[in-house]
Amino acid sequence: MVVGIYRKRRLSLAKIGLVSKIYEATIAIDSGRKGFAIRGKADEGRISYEKGIAKAMSAFKEAQTTADAQTLLLVEYTFISQDFQFCDKSDKDAINSLTKAIKRFDDAFLALKTVEDPNYKISDNLFPHDKDYRINDFPKDAFHIAFDSHKTRIKNMLRYPGIDIIEKNLLKQRLANLKIAHTAYVELQKKAMSN
């Protein structure tokens, strides 16, 4: 879906580089996790896992500095898409959760594209004006819904016992990025509504 939405737009080299870093990081993390379970490969697995976490942390921090909703969305989307690819197909709970997250992020990309449309202002009439359907007086659209549910998912993961501290730090960084993306998106809505 991401490719379809942005096919006509050229992603900057910086965004492509971030996506590439996330791919490399998730491959190393997955390889490391699998290495933990193989006798005699635990040390190699740990090294791969730590390198992957470090690379992912670097990419998420770099994305954070942009404070750009599209960049932050793209990096998180890439990470969860890779999680989905590496997820054990027998883990139905994880598959269902990640499938739902990916679909919501697909919708968030559509909302991001729509907020740039000069006719976005009409969306104010499509959403109830009750506070439950508003974020800072702007419509709580697919972007907000995707990020709110994903924040909950990450907060729940932070509560899991036994998660390595370096992975918890990565989860906290991802959570911080979601907040920044949310703020950046509200600014896009504000700009669209004022035109």
Secondary structure, DSSP 8 states (H G I E B T S, - for coil): -HHHHTSSS---HHHHHHHHHHHHHHHHHHHHHHHHTSTT-HHHHHHHHHHHHHHHHHHHHHHHHHT-HHHHHHHHHHHHHHHHHHS-TT-HHHHHHHHHHHHHHHHHHHHHHHHTSGGGGGGGGTS--SGGGEETTEE--HHHHHHHHHHHHHHHHHT-TT--HHHHHHHHHHHHHHHHHHHHHHHHHHHHHH-
